[in-house]
Amino acid sequence: MSLTKRAMEAQEQQLAKAREIAIESGALDRCDMHEEPFEGEGDVELAYEYAEPKFEAGDYDEDFESKEQMRQLLEEVITSSPLECPSCERMDD
């Protein structure tokens, strides 16, 4: 496997973990019908306040290289998430 492909897979895993943290913290919601994440509170600080103690306890040592990286990825997944479940929104059209 090439280094580029490994780096892309690592980035995807980090984004998936950040998305999971955002959902656990309430910053993102997950559609009950489609399981797709969408903006809940949309609050990056809420997610970071939830995740920071866990990072410091070593819970995310294998997921993120630093708190700054974790924060950046949380912000990325939260700010890029749709306001509503995309599948539900398509059904309403």
N, C-alpha and C positions, 0 to 999 in steps of 0.2 A: 504494500500500500504506500502510495506516495506521501511525502510530508504534507503537501497541500491538502490532500484528502483527509489525513488525520487531523490537521488543524481545523478543517471545516466541521468534521464530526465532533471534535471537542467543543467548538463554538456552539453547535446545535445542542449538545448535552448541557452546556452551561445555560443556554437560553431556556431550555426545557425546565431546568432546576429553578431558574429565576421565575418562570411562569408559575411553577408549583408553589413557590414561596409567596408570590403575589396573590394566588388564590387562597392559600392558607391564612394569609393575613387579612383578607377581605378587600384588598386593593383591586382585585379582579374577581368577577363572579364566573361561575360555570353554568351554562344553560342546563336546566334539568332534563330537557328533552333531547338535546343534541350533544351535550358534554363539551361544547365549544366554549373557550374562555372569551369573556368580553369585559368591558370596563365596569367595575363595581363602584367602589369609592373613588377609584382612579388616583389614589393618594400615594405617591412614591414614598413620602415620609412614613406613612403607616406601615408599608411593607418593610422599609429599612429598620424602623423601630422594632418590628417583630423579628427580623432576621439578625440584627447586629449582635444581640446576646448569644444567639445560637452559633454565629460565626466565631465569636470570642471563646465559646466553650469547645470549639473544635468540630462542631457538627457538619460544617461545610468545607473542611480542609481538602477534601478530594474534589470539590466542585468548583471552587474559586481560588485564584492565586492571592487575592487581597480583598479587603473590605471595599476598597475603591472600585475594583472590578465588579464585585457583587452589586454595589449600588448602581453602577453604570448599566449593568444588564437588567436590573430591576426597572430602572427608569425606561430603558429601551422597550421592554415587553409591556409595561403599563401604558406608556404614551403611544405605542403603536397599535394597541388593542382597539377593536371596534367598540362603539358605544352600545351596540346591541348584538345579540347572537346573529351572525351572518345568515345562518340557515333559516331562523325564524323571520328575519327581515325579508329574505327572498320569498318566503311563503306569504307574507303580507302584501307583496307587490302584485 
